[in-house]
Amino acid sequence: MLSFFDILLIIILGFFLLGYLMRWFLPMIMRWWTRHFFNQMGMQDAPSKKKKNKVEIKSAPRKIPNKSIMDEIGEYTDYEEIE
């Protein structure tokens, strides 16, 4: 049976080994992930390319009235000091 110090040594060496391996594999994983992400973004953009001589009519976006926070809070009450 392993003693406490043997188990502690195995855990510490495991963390060092994991850190060393991540120095090599994490950049590769990040490169793959960024390529994959940009390829997906490029595929979403491809169908939206416009053809020549095609007329496209778009309506103006609806405007939402700008409400300030003060409109929602209520009215201001001026208090007078009583002596």
C-alpha positions in Angstrom: 0.0 0.0 0.0 1.3 3.5 -0.9 2.1 5.8 1.9 0.8 9.4 2.2 4.0 10.9 0.8 4.1 8.5 -2.2 0.5 9.6 -3.1 1.4 13.3 -2.6 4.5 12.8 -4.8 2.4 11.2 -7.6 -0.1 14.0 -7.5 2.6 16.7 -7.6 4.3 14.9 -10.5 1.0 14.5 -12.3 0.4 18.3 -12.1 3.9 19.0 -13.4 3.4 16.5 -16.3 0.0 18.0 -17.1 1.4 21.5 -17.1 4.3 20.4 -19.4 1.9 18.7 -21.8 -0.4 21.6 -21.9 2.5 23.8 -23.0 2.6 21.7 -26.2 -1.0 20.8 -26.8 -2.8 23.9 -25.7 -1.5 26.1 -28.6 -2.4 23.3 -31.1 -5.9 23.1 -29.6 -6.3 26.9 -29.7 -5.1 27.0 -33.4 -7.6 24.3 -34.3 -10.4 26.0 -32.4 -9.8 29.4 -34.0 -9.7 27.9 -37.5 -12.9 26.0 -36.8 -14.6 29.1 -35.5 -13.6 31.3 -38.4 -14.6 28.6 -40.9 -18.0 28.5 -39.3 -18.3 32.3 -39.5 -17.3 32.3 -43.1 -19.9 29.7 -44.0 -22.6 31.8 -42.4 -21.6 34.8 -44.5 -21.4 33.0 -47.8 -25.1 32.5 -48.6 -25.8 36.2 -48.0 -23.7 37.4 -50.9 -25.8 39.5 -53.3 -26.1 38.7 -57.0 -25.7 41.3 -59.7 -28.7 43.2 -60.9 -30.9 42.0 -58.1 -33.2 44.6 -56.5 -33.7 44.2 -52.8 -36.2 46.4 -50.9 -35.8 46.6 -47.1 -38.1 48.5 -44.8 -36.7 50.9 -42.3 -36.2 49.4 -38.8 -38.8 50.3 -36.2 -37.6 53.0 -33.8 -38.1 52.3 -30.2 -38.8 55.5 -28.2 -35.9 56.5 -26.0 -37.0 56.4 -22.4 -34.8 57.8 -19.8 -34.4 56.3 -16.4 -35.9 59.5 -14.9 -39.2 58.8 -16.7 -39.6 55.5 -15.0 -38.6 56.6 -11.5 -41.3 59.2 -10.9 -41.4 62.9 -10.2 -39.0 64.9 -8.0 -40.2 66.0 -4.6 -38.6 69.1 -3.1 -38.4 68.9 0.7 -38.1 71.9 2.9 -36.2 72.0 6.1 -38.4 72.4 9.2 -36.9 74.0 12.3 
